[in-house]
Amino acid sequence: MDKRPSIDPRALLTFRTVCREGSISAAARVLNIAQPSVSAAIAQLEARLGVQLFERRQTGVRPTAQGALLAERAEAMHHVLIGAQEELDNLSRGLAGPLRIGGTPGALVSLLPFVIGRLEARIGPCALSVVERPDGVLIDLLRQRQIDLAFVTTEMEAPPPDIAERTFARDPFALIVGRRHDALPSAVSLREVAGLPWVLPEAQGAFRRQVDALFIAAQAPVPANVVRCDSLLTTKAIVRMSDRITILPRQVAASELSIGVLRGIEIREAAFQRSIGVRLRQGEQPSIAAQALLDVMASKYSPEL
């Protein structure tokens, strides 16, 4: 049996406030308690753990390496407590959840709209919130328990050891053009269109790396005449209303392709498809609502990817 003393949750939340405020006095004001009480809580926590948590400076305090590690756990615990309160509040109102989802724009639009109805049919009305963030930020949000699931491009690189990844669907890349390019054939090499004006992603995420890989496979230079844009909505609007072209997974532009305002052209060098799925915390049982969403996606999308 582990006889080490347990961490006092109240002291851990006090420690979190000191980290966020950057000083003992500021934390005391936020917590509305006396400054000596905050100092005593931190001293007791350090004594119990046997480590120094802060470097004291004239301008305040800064977490040590051990303190920074503990701060991540304190932040996670804070969100666990908030989630528990919200779950109880939602239950009294006849709602499931909360279910917090983060994702990159393309992964969200490719997966989430098609499973919302099935999720509600399974668990009823759900307190669902969705945020768009870059890949790296999503991992931090998972660790801090600010989100339950992250919808991302998968199979680009192995996730960190504390993060699990599941692929649910694949989506081919296409050259997306507006009506001003009706003369283009149904299939092209990127070498043939590299000189045209483009809209391409700016952020250095998985989607950007895959687009760059397509140009490398075609032995074509990255276009010089390019608008860098990370908004899918804006990208599609620019392509629709100008002579600029872009590369997108077909599902991302499905609505516009279906009504004919945009056209998808096969890219001869697109030998790989975009894989999309979910990242979640490794070794942890998802919430009831999160597990229900995972089950719905597993039933909708073929396991034989």
Buried (B, 14 or more C-beta within 10 A) or exposed (E): EEEEEEBBEEBBBBBBBBBBBBBBBBBBEEBEBEBEEBBEBBEEBBEBBEBEBBEEEEEBBBBBEBBEEBBEBBBBBBBEEEBEEBBEEBEEEEBBBBBBBBBBBBBBBBBBEBBBEBBBEBBEEBBBEBBBBBBEBBBBBBBBBBBBBBBBBBBBEEBEEEBBBEBBBBBBBBBBBBEBBEEBEEEBBBBBBBEBBBBBBEBEBBBBBBBBBBBEBBEBEEBEEBBEBBBBEEBBBBBBEEEBBBBBBBBBBBEBBEEEBBBBBBBBBBEBBBBBBBBBBEEEEBBEBBBBBBBBBEEEBEEEE
